[in-house]
Amino acid sequence: MSTIAIIGGTGYTGTNLATEAVARGHRVTSFSRNPPAEAVGGVDYQHGTSSEAVRVVGGTDAVIATLSPRGDSLGTLQDTYRALAAAAIDAGSRLLVVGGYSSLRPAEGQPRFVEGELDERFAAEAQEMDAIRGWLVDNAPEGLNWTFVSPAGAYGAWAAGERTGSYRLGGEVALYDADGKSEISGPDFAVALIDEIEQPAHEREHISVAY
């Protein structure tokens, strides 16, 4: 059994992660600005601003950061995640960062999606998350055990799906199924991350999850 802190634990990704982790017997603390619309039984819910998230890192085995640079968080997430990284090092905890599909490449050697034309509604968010990926890959402190995880292209509350327990892991090149679709349900994305915590196999790597 691990002790897991989920930063942004009341959002779509965080709620699925909390549900999966508790079901497997892990101790889970959720940190978010607001209480959940519907609490997951067995989760310790803590609340505060993003800058206060470091307070739940001590005593954990893993921290999963699921925040998005939206609204008044835009432009601040890099500082928040660097503080979480420092706290994770002090705690001897692993840091998993949930990023975006835009940080992936369409094929080996091709530019990342974020380097091309993006919908202006989401461009700033995608660029900030990819900057966090770049910092982890190029400049993360030596003592930080990190993994940056990109979901498939069709991922989110608008494409919730069901838990099948199946998924594929890839690297920084996007995964597609036989029909050319890049999809993963919220519950199965959570399965992949909790599996990675239970059986670490991609430390200090950028990985992707899809069917």
Buried (B, 14 or more C-beta within 10 A) or exposed (E): EBBBBBBBBBBBBBBBBBBBBBBBEBBBBBBBBEEBEEEBEBBEBBEEEBEBBBEBBBEBBBBBBBBBBEEEBEEBBBEBBBBBBBBBBEBEBBBBBBBBBBBBBEEEEEEBBBEEEBEEEBEBBBBBBBBBBBBBBEEBEEEBBBBBBBBBBBBBEEEEBEBEEEBBBBBBBBBBEEEEEBBBBBBBBBBBBBBBBEEEEBEEBBBBBBB
